[in-house]
C-alpha cells in the first residue's frame, strides 16, 4: 500500500495548509488512523506570559483529528472537513514545551468519520482530550 504521506492529496494538504504552517504544526502519517502531530509552544501561541491560548491548542487538536480522519478516506480520493469538535482542556500548554497530538478513528462511514484525540506534552502530561465529527466529500470540492 502506498504510504499515505506520499499521496497527492496529503501532499496538497501540506502545501495549502497555511494556518497549520503559521502555527508551526507538523505531522507524521503511517497507516490509516496512525497520526502523530507536533507543535512546540512558542511566544506566538501564548495567552499569558507562560501558557498557550486555548485557540492555539484547539487548532492543534482540530488538525490532529482532521488528519486522522483524512487518513481514513484519502485512498478513495476523498477529503474531510470538521463538522463538530468538543475539547476539554486538562492542563496548560506551557511555553517551550513540545505538544504531541494523537488521534484514533472511532467509526468511519461513507459520509461521516468520528474521531477522538489527545494532546500530551513531551513529559507525557495530558493537556487536552477531544472528540470530533468530520464530513467526507470528493477532493474536487476542496480544490485539490
C-alpha positions in Angstrom: 0.0 0.0 0.0 1.3 3.5 -0.9 2.4 5.4 2.2 -0.2 8.0 2.9 2.3 10.8 3.3 3.2 10.3 -0.4 -0.4 10.5 -1.5 -1.0 13.6 -3.8 -3.9 14.8 -1.7 -1.8 14.7 1.5 1.0 16.5 -0.3 -1.5 19.1 -1.5 -2.9 19.4 2.0 0.5 20.1 3.4 1.3 22.7 0.7 -2.0 24.5 1.2 -2.4 24.4 5.0 -1.0 27.9 5.6 -2.8 28.1 9.0 -1.0 25.0 10.3 2.3 26.3 8.9 1.7 29.6 10.7 1.3 27.8 14.0 4.4 25.5 13.2 2.3 22.3 13.3 3.9 19.2 11.7 2.6 15.7 11.4 3.7 12.2 10.5 1.4 9.7 8.8 1.7 5.9 9.0 -1.2 3.7 8.0 -4.8 4.9 8.1 -5.6 6.2 11.6 -1.9 6.3 12.7 -1.2 10.1 13.0 1.2 11.9 15.2 1.2 15.7 15.2 3.8 18.0 16.9 3.8 21.7 17.9 6.3 23.5 20.0 4.6 26.1 22.2 6.2 29.5 21.3 5.5 33.1 22.2 3.1 33.5 19.3 0.9 30.8 20.8 0.6 32.4 24.3 -2.4 34.0 26.0 -0.5 34.6 29.2 3.2 35.0 29.8 3.5 31.2 30.2 0.5 29.4 28.8 -0.8 28.9 25.2 -4.2 30.3 24.2 -6.9 27.7 24.1 -7.5 28.6 20.4 -3.9 27.5 19.5 -4.4 24.2 21.4 -7.9 23.8 19.8 -6.4 24.4 16.3 -3.7 21.8 17.0 -6.3 19.3 18.1 -8.5 20.0 15.1 -5.5 19.4 12.9 -4.6 16.2 14.7 -8.1 14.7 14.4 -8.7 16.1 10.9 -5.6 14.4 9.5 -6.6 11.2 11.3 -10.0 11.4 9.5 -8.3 12.3 6.2 -6.0 9.3 6.5 -9.1 7.1 6.5 -10.6 8.4 3.3 -7.7 9.7 1.2 -7.1 6.5 -0.7 -10.7 6.9 -2.0 -9.7 10.4 -3.3 -11.9 12.0 -0.6 -11.1 14.7 1.9 -12.7 15.8 5.2 -13.9 19.0 6.9 -14.8 19.4 10.6 -18.5 19.4 11.4 -18.2 19.5 15.2 -15.5 19.3 17.8 -15.7 19.2 21.6 -12.4 19.8 23.5 -11.6 19.6 27.2 -8.5 21.4 28.5 -6.9 19.3 31.3 -3.6 21.1 31.8 -1.9 24.2 30.5 0.3 24.0 27.4 3.4 25.9 28.6 5.9 27.9 26.6 8.9 25.9 25.5 7.1 22.5 25.7 6.5 20.2 22.7 2.9 19.1 22.2 2.3 15.7 20.8 -1.2 15.1 19.4 -2.6 11.6 18.6 -6.0 10.6 17.3 -7.9 7.4 16.5 -11.0 6.7 14.4 -14.0 5.6 16.4 -16.2 5.0 13.4 -15.9 5.5 9.7 -18.9 5.7 7.5 -19.3 6.7 3.8 -20.0 10.4 4.7 -19.0 10.8 8.3 -15.9 9.9 10.4 -15.9 10.0 14.2 -12.5 10.6 15.8 -11.1 11.0 19.4 -7.9 12.8 20.1 -5.4 13.5 22.9 -2.7 16.0 23.3 0.2 15.4 25.7 3.3 17.4 26.4 6.8 15.9 25.9 6.8 14.8 29.5 3.6 12.7 29.0 1.3 15.1 30.8 -2.3 15.2 29.4 -3.1 18.6 28.0 -6.4 18.1 26.3 -8.9 15.5 25.1 -11.4 15.9 22.3 -13.9 14.2 20.0 -14.8 15.3 16.5 -17.1 14.6 13.7 -15.8 15.0 10.1 -17.7 15.3 6.8 -16.3 13.2 3.9 -16.5 14.6 0.4 -14.8 14.4 -3.0 -11.4 16.1 -3.3 -12.5 18.2 -6.2 -14.9 20.2 -3.9 -11.9 21.2 -1.8 -10.0 22.4 -4.9 -7.4 19.6 -4.9 
